Amino acid sequence: MNHRIFLSPPHMGGNEQKYIQEAFDSNYIAPLGKNVEEFEKSICQYTGAQECVALSSGTAALHLALIILGVKAGNEVLCSSFTFCASANPIVYQGAKPIFVDSEKDTWNMCPDQLERAIEDRIAKTGRTPKAIILVHLYGMPAQMDKIMTIAERYQIPVIEDAAEALGSTYLGQDLGTFGDFGVFSFNGNKIITTSGGGALVCDNKKWADRARFLSTQARDAAPYYQHTAIGFNYRMSNVLAGIGRGQMEILDDHVSVCRSNYQFYKDLFKDVAGISFLDEPDEIYRSNFWLTTILIDEKAAGFNNYDLMEALDKANIESRPLWKPMHLQPFFASAEAYLNGVSEFLFNCGICLPSGKNMTEEERKRIRDCVEAFVAEKQA
Ligand SMILES: *Cc1c(COP(=O)(O)O)cnc(C)c1O
């Protein structure tokens, strides 16, 4: 049997183990040390952010951003509905209420019209402006930043960019994660780069970054003994894992270029197939890292649906997956307020994520091509 082709497997560049060895040689196994410093520095240099705090996960980064922005029990926080649950869960950790906002069709990210409608309606109903906006750049595709930031500024609502999937993507040449008050990256095993598990919080405000460093290391006061005036968290990244991150930053651009070529490969593969459309960059302002290549299938035109294609791929030992199930459809968030236009439900119903390995080989592409061509020939004969 052929090896399984995974959706988004990790890929190491080679220097990761060298940096891990350095941590071992210096015996800086835990928690901080040179790898953490250098990893943070490389993220600042790459993205243009002034400050970076390496953390145990992207979820932890989102949680700290909410805390530092003062989100408390009873507050309302606007959040993209079309996303992974980790975007919204930290709102609940704070005892605050997520208010979900639907997507637009061009980037699949937060719809500016629905965002404005949500803000106006929350003000009308509660007399208060929502406390923050969690804006997600899904699958690496930049959201409509000009419109979203204009609305956020007009209502003076801070923005947390969930760029967990979007390291290496830009909007008008500026790196995602650096538009909002905070940016969040994830280095989970399946992301564009990985530390096996980890995340980072970026911002341009040194006080906020210092606060994140303080809160992520159990909020220890400057005293000779352990004294605490705040509740902290054990959220800091370990110096060993940051060694993986240093090696991964060296090949981030290679990963982005392979992921972009994966997208081109699928564009060619599906060129003459009826009923297929892609999440494309709307124009040259948007540059996606194409972390995952995603397509929509119009069942009537195609003669098959997303689950049919997933099943055919699976039979050939090739992994694919549906798109994220929107948060407003999740049983846990059933009673949350949501401002909807049908777009994210439509995407969820007919979309699929295709294998998007960061070192996908020609042999793997051939297997995918053979499988898809045989399947389409059968369905569209
Ligand atoms: C992966 C992911 C996260 C969470 O990151 P972790 O490092 O796994 O905690 C948050 N938001 C989105 C959109 C993600 O894809």
The ligand as an ORCA input file, in Angstrom:
! r2SCAN-3c Opt
* xyz 0 1
  C      -4.631     26.428     15.019
  C      -5.525     27.577     15.222
  C      -5.621     28.219     16.463
  C      -5.026     27.696     17.717
  O      -3.692     27.493     17.750
  P      -3.079     26.418     18.775
  O      -1.622     26.710     18.677
  O      -3.436     25.063     18.242
  O      -3.625     26.677     20.122
  C      -6.402     29.365     16.546
  N      -7.080     29.832     15.490
  C      -7.029     29.230     14.290
  C      -7.789     29.832     13.161
  C      -6.263     28.078     14.115
  O      -6.253     27.467     12.932
*
